[in-house]
Amino acid sequence: MGRSILAFFIWAVYKAWTSTWRKVAIESSEMKALMRDNKPIIFAMWHGNELAMISYSTIYKCAAMTSQSKDGDLMDFVLRMLGFKTSRGSSTRGGISALKGIIRNSRAGYIPVFPVDGPKGPIYQPKPGVFEMSKIMNAHIIPSGIAHSGAIHFKKSWNKTFLPLPFSRVVLYWGAPIPPVNKNQDPRDPQLAKILKESLDACGQRARQFRS
């Protein structure tokens, strides 16, 4: 009961906090075409952007994996209250079940959101998971970048998490879609990680150009 109350409190505070943001989402024409045609896509982001990115569930129908830990229980509750579809599991526990859930949610019209350098880093280094998912789903990967006019930075966190301040302008910039990983490609190919990292970094730079 205590954890349920805490989860509800976190949701209520986050909802009130983010309702003051002046949010902007900038989409490429290629992304708009994929969404219009209901093609499978995956949203890719750096892990530290999640506190800002989550708020865009008011614009996009999103799906996410949440861990089976006690902290995962809190996150799962909050995400569901914010409109996400979730499946439980991680790279160390329940991963297959979580992946099946993500695929089901994608087929139901929800877009998987993937923190590509999670869950524990190293920071800004994409892991193979997003490419494995792209290969299974035949899904384009759409990189993203977040910028803000002011934020609280949690400098001791491994992923450099930040939370934009109330009434901040928050910009989400979507880059050009990366084609699905094909059956002949190895998801562990360093070249795939290099391409995605460069795209994510470029999206962050572009987002910062629109934040004022």
C-alpha beads as a LAMMPS data file, in Angstrom:
LAMMPS data file: protein, C-alpha beads

212 atoms
211 bonds

1 atom types
1 bond types

-500.0 500.0 xlo xhi
-500.0 500.0 ylo yhi
-500.0 500.0 zlo zhi

Masses

1 110.0

Atoms # bond

1 1 1 0.000 0.000 0.000
2 1 1 2.826 2.364 0.925
3 1 1 4.547 1.927 -2.441
4 1 1 1.270 2.514 -4.281
5 1 1 0.804 5.803 -2.439
6 1 1 4.388 6.802 -3.234
7 1 1 3.906 5.923 -6.913
8 1 1 0.702 7.981 -7.068
9 1 1 2.493 10.914 -5.417
10 1 1 5.344 10.741 -7.945
11 1 1 2.848 10.669 -10.822
12 1 1 0.885 13.636 -9.455
13 1 1 3.984 15.774 -8.899
14 1 1 5.433 14.902 -12.322
15 1 1 2.121 15.593 -14.050
16 1 1 1.777 19.001 -12.383
17 1 1 5.434 19.876 -12.964
18 1 1 5.492 18.993 -16.653
19 1 1 2.133 20.634 -17.378
20 1 1 3.929 23.986 -17.144
21 1 1 6.471 23.145 -19.858
22 1 1 6.256 24.769 -23.272
23 1 1 6.843 21.620 -25.316
24 1 1 7.839 21.478 -28.961
25 1 1 8.286 18.359 -31.118
26 1 1 10.094 18.674 -34.451
27 1 1 9.549 15.734 -36.813
28 1 1 11.227 14.898 -40.108
29 1 1 9.098 14.314 -43.192
30 1 1 10.380 10.719 -43.302
31 1 1 9.199 10.102 -39.753
32 1 1 5.782 11.574 -40.525
33 1 1 5.463 9.270 -43.538
34 1 1 6.347 6.162 -41.496
35 1 1 3.805 7.079 -38.836
36 1 1 1.136 7.890 -41.409
37 1 1 1.631 4.486 -43.039
38 1 1 1.664 2.690 -39.664
39 1 1 5.142 1.288 -40.237
40 1 1 6.911 -0.210 -37.203
41 1 1 9.298 2.289 -35.620
42 1 1 11.407 2.526 -32.472
43 1 1 12.157 5.769 -30.647
44 1 1 15.815 5.862 -29.576
45 1 1 17.195 8.189 -26.900
46 1 1 20.013 8.590 -24.428
47 1 1 19.061 7.305 -20.993
48 1 1 19.556 10.660 -19.285
49 1 1 16.828 12.273 -21.413
50 1 1 14.061 10.110 -19.990
51 1 1 12.597 12.516 -17.399
52 1 1 11.909 15.009 -20.181
53 1 1 11.065 12.468 -22.869
54 1 1 8.394 10.725 -20.795
55 1 1 6.248 13.853 -20.825
56 1 1 5.768 13.530 -24.594
57 1 1 3.398 10.632 -23.998
58 1 1 0.730 13.333 -24.321
59 1 1 1.716 13.549 -28.019
60 1 1 2.819 9.998 -28.894
61 1 1 1.470 6.576 -27.957
62 1 1 4.535 5.043 -26.336
63 1 1 5.554 1.658 -24.980
64 1 1 8.436 0.864 -22.650
65 1 1 10.094 -1.974 -20.791
66 1 1 10.298 -1.648 -17.009
67 1 1 12.430 -3.771 -14.721
68 1 1 11.040 -6.335 -12.300
69 1 1 12.752 -4.655 -9.342
70 1 1 10.978 -2.660 -6.625
71 1 1 12.068 0.576 -8.308
72 1 1 10.664 -0.881 -11.524
73 1 1 7.298 -1.255 -9.782
74 1 1 7.222 2.492 -9.153
75 1 1 8.288 3.332 -12.697
76 1 1 5.764 0.916 -14.168
77 1 1 2.893 2.513 -12.228
78 1 1 3.913 6.061 -13.170
79 1 1 4.368 5.252 -16.855
80 1 1 1.014 3.527 -17.066
81 1 1 -0.680 6.491 -15.404
82 1 1 0.959 8.715 -18.032
83 1 1 -0.467 6.643 -20.878
84 1 1 2.390 4.251 -21.642
85 1 1 1.964 0.583 -22.379
86 1 1 4.574 -1.340 -20.418
87 1 1 6.079 -4.808 -20.291
88 1 1 8.189 -6.031 -17.394
89 1 1 11.749 -7.258 -17.747
90 1 1 15.345 -6.241 -18.434
91 1 1 18.569 -7.515 -19.949
92 1 1 19.251 -9.485 -16.765
93 1 1 15.791 -10.710 -15.786
94 1 1 12.635 -11.443 -17.758
95 1 1 14.052 -10.037 -20.988
96 1 1 12.334 -12.451 -23.388
97 1 1 8.931 -11.866 -21.818
98 1 1 9.449 -8.105 -21.919
99 1 1 10.466 -8.230 -25.576
100 1 1 7.333 -10.202 -26.467
101 1 1 5.287 -7.585 -24.631
102 1 1 6.945 -4.748 -26.531
103 1 1 6.192 -6.472 -29.834
104 1 1 2.535 -6.938 -28.838
105 1 1 2.271 -3.299 -27.840
106 1 1 3.868 -2.205 -31.119
107 1 1 1.337 -4.209 -33.097
108 1 1 -1.389 -2.489 -31.072
109 1 1 -0.144 0.889 -32.283
110 1 1 2.264 1.889 -29.499
111 1 1 5.817 2.991 -30.276
112 1 1 8.647 1.410 -28.243
113 1 1 10.879 3.964 -26.533
114 1 1 14.389 2.629 -26.044
115 1 1 17.112 4.229 -23.859
116 1 1 19.943 2.808 -25.928
117 1 1 22.751 3.215 -23.380
118 1 1 20.787 1.773 -20.458
119 1 1 20.196 0.363 -18.011
120 1 1 23.640 0.987 -16.466
121 1 1 25.835 2.409 -19.193
122 1 1 28.437 3.160 -20.249
123 1 1 26.907 6.521 -21.009
124 1 1 26.436 7.561 -24.652
125 1 1 27.362 4.124 -25.963
126 1 1 24.481 2.332 -27.758
127 1 1 24.060 -1.316 -26.828
128 1 1 22.923 -4.079 -29.207
129 1 1 19.404 -4.336 -27.746
130 1 1 17.841 -1.643 -29.911
131 1 1 19.321 -3.215 -33.050
132 1 1 18.092 -6.671 -32.050
133 1 1 14.600 -5.231 -31.603
134 1 1 14.805 -3.453 -34.953
135 1 1 15.803 -6.705 -36.643
136 1 1 12.981 -8.703 -35.055
137 1 1 10.325 -6.056 -35.737
138 1 1 11.696 -4.875 -39.099
139 1 1 11.424 -1.416 -37.557
140 1 1 13.093 1.865 -38.431
141 1 1 15.012 3.454 -35.558
142 1 1 14.244 7.135 -35.044
143 1 1 16.918 9.008 -33.051
144 1 1 15.976 11.879 -30.780
145 1 1 17.492 14.820 -28.968
146 1 1 16.156 16.903 -26.084
147 1 1 16.983 20.501 -25.194
148 1 1 15.598 22.888 -22.597
149 1 1 15.814 26.508 -21.480
150 1 1 16.664 25.526 -17.881
151 1 1 16.869 22.356 -15.816
152 1 1 17.901 20.632 -12.621
153 1 1 20.891 18.373 -13.356
154 1 1 21.506 15.255 -11.300
155 1 1 25.270 15.282 -11.714
156 1 1 25.934 12.238 -9.536
157 1 1 23.770 9.970 -11.674
158 1 1 25.694 7.812 -14.135
159 1 1 23.485 8.937 -17.023
160 1 1 23.559 12.708 -16.299
161 1 1 19.779 12.829 -15.867
162 1 1 18.103 16.244 -15.887
163 1 1 14.621 17.577 -15.187
164 1 1 13.581 20.780 -16.973
165 1 1 12.441 23.517 -14.628
166 1 1 8.794 24.602 -14.438
167 1 1 7.765 26.859 -17.346
168 1 1 10.844 25.825 -19.358
169 1 1 10.779 25.523 -23.114
170 1 1 11.476 21.868 -23.908
171 1 1 12.360 20.818 -27.453
172 1 1 12.252 17.254 -28.764
173 1 1 14.017 16.916 -32.102
174 1 1 13.569 13.775 -34.197
175 1 1 16.290 12.869 -36.670
176 1 1 16.086 11.004 -39.950
177 1 1 14.973 7.371 -39.506
178 1 1 17.691 4.711 -39.575
179 1 1 16.652 1.734 -41.761
180 1 1 15.704 -1.553 -40.070
181 1 1 18.554 -3.922 -39.238
182 1 1 18.340 -6.585 -41.918
183 1 1 18.680 -10.346 -41.524
184 1 1 22.301 -10.322 -42.700
185 1 1 23.450 -7.726 -40.162
186 1 1 24.823 -8.510 -36.716
187 1 1 23.145 -6.318 -34.040
188 1 1 26.526 -6.241 -32.264
189 1 1 28.224 -4.629 -35.275
190 1 1 30.135 -1.572 -33.946
191 1 1 29.261 0.305 -37.130
192 1 1 25.570 0.232 -36.221
193 1 1 26.362 1.688 -32.801
194 1 1 28.547 4.356 -34.394
195 1 1 25.799 5.441 -36.798
196 1 1 23.204 5.658 -34.031
197 1 1 25.514 7.530 -31.661
198 1 1 26.309 10.109 -34.331
199 1 1 22.609 10.506 -35.119
200 1 1 21.642 10.933 -31.453
201 1 1 24.418 13.459 -30.867
202 1 1 23.355 15.405 -33.977
203 1 1 19.725 15.443 -32.775
204 1 1 20.829 16.892 -29.441
205 1 1 22.724 19.649 -31.233
206 1 1 19.743 20.430 -33.464
207 1 1 17.367 20.515 -30.486
208 1 1 19.583 23.069 -28.753
209 1 1 19.261 25.353 -31.776
210 1 1 15.475 25.541 -31.208
211 1 1 15.350 25.918 -27.424
212 1 1 15.270 29.724 -27.177

Bonds

1 1 1 2
2 1 2 3
3 1 3 4
4 1 4 5
5 1 5 6
6 1 6 7
7 1 7 8
8 1 8 9
9 1 9 10
10 1 10 11
11 1 11 12
12 1 12 13
13 1 13 14
14 1 14 15
15 1 15 16
16 1 16 17
17 1 17 18
18 1 18 19
19 1 19 20
20 1 20 21
21 1 21 22
22 1 22 23
23 1 23 24
24 1 24 25
25 1 25 26
26 1 26 27
27 1 27 28
28 1 28 29
29 1 29 30
30 1 30 31
31 1 31 32
32 1 32 33
33 1 33 34
34 1 34 35
35 1 35 36
36 1 36 37
37 1 37 38
38 1 38 39
39 1 39 40
40 1 40 41
41 1 41 42
42 1 42 43
43 1 43 44
44 1 44 45
45 1 45 46
46 1 46 47
47 1 47 48
48 1 48 49
49 1 49 50
50 1 50 51
51 1 51 52
52 1 52 53
53 1 53 54
54 1 54 55
55 1 55 56
56 1 56 57
57 1 57 58
58 1 58 59
59 1 59 60
60 1 60 61
61 1 61 62
62 1 62 63
63 1 63 64
64 1 64 65
65 1 65 66
66 1 66 67
67 1 67 68
68 1 68 69
69 1 69 70
70 1 70 71
71 1 71 72
72 1 72 73
73 1 73 74
74 1 74 75
75 1 75 76
76 1 76 77
77 1 77 78
78 1 78 79
79 1 79 80
80 1 80 81
81 1 81 82
82 1 82 83
83 1 83 84
84 1 84 85
85 1 85 86
86 1 86 87
87 1 87 88
88 1 88 89
89 1 89 90
90 1 90 91
91 1 91 92
92 1 92 93
93 1 93 94
94 1 94 95
95 1 95 96
96 1 96 97
97 1 97 98
98 1 98 99
99 1 99 100
100 1 100 101
101 1 101 102
102 1 102 103
103 1 103 104
104 1 104 105
105 1 105 106
106 1 106 107
107 1 107 108
108 1 108 109
109 1 109 110
110 1 110 111
111 1 111 112
112 1 112 113
113 1 113 114
114 1 114 115
115 1 115 116
116 1 116 117
117 1 117 118
118 1 118 119
119 1 119 120
120 1 120 121
121 1 121 122
122 1 122 123
123 1 123 124
124 1 124 125
125 1 125 126
126 1 126 127
127 1 127 128
128 1 128 129
129 1 129 130
130 1 130 131
131 1 131 132
132 1 132 133
133 1 133 134
134 1 134 135
135 1 135 136
136 1 136 137
137 1 137 138
138 1 138 139
139 1 139 140
140 1 140 141
141 1 141 142
142 1 142 143
143 1 143 144
144 1 144 145
145 1 145 146
146 1 146 147
147 1 147 148
148 1 148 149
149 1 149 150
150 1 150 151
151 1 151 152
152 1 152 153
153 1 153 154
154 1 154 155
155 1 155 156
156 1 156 157
157 1 157 158
158 1 158 159
159 1 159 160
160 1 160 161
161 1 161 162
162 1 162 163
163 1 163 164
164 1 164 165
165 1 165 166
166 1 166 167
167 1 167 168
168 1 168 169
169 1 169 170
170 1 170 171
171 1 171 172
172 1 172 173
173 1 173 174
174 1 174 175
175 1 175 176
176 1 176 177
177 1 177 178
178 1 178 179
179 1 179 180
180 1 180 181
181 1 181 182
182 1 182 183
183 1 183 184
184 1 184 185
185 1 185 186
186 1 186 187
187 1 187 188
188 1 188 189
189 1 189 190
190 1 190 191
191 1 191 192
192 1 192 193
193 1 193 194
194 1 194 195
195 1 195 196
196 1 196 197
197 1 197 198
198 1 198 199
199 1 199 200
200 1 200 201
201 1 201 202
202 1 202 203
203 1 203 204
204 1 204 205
205 1 205 206
206 1 206 207
207 1 207 208
208 1 208 209
209 1 209 210
210 1 210 211
211 1 211 212
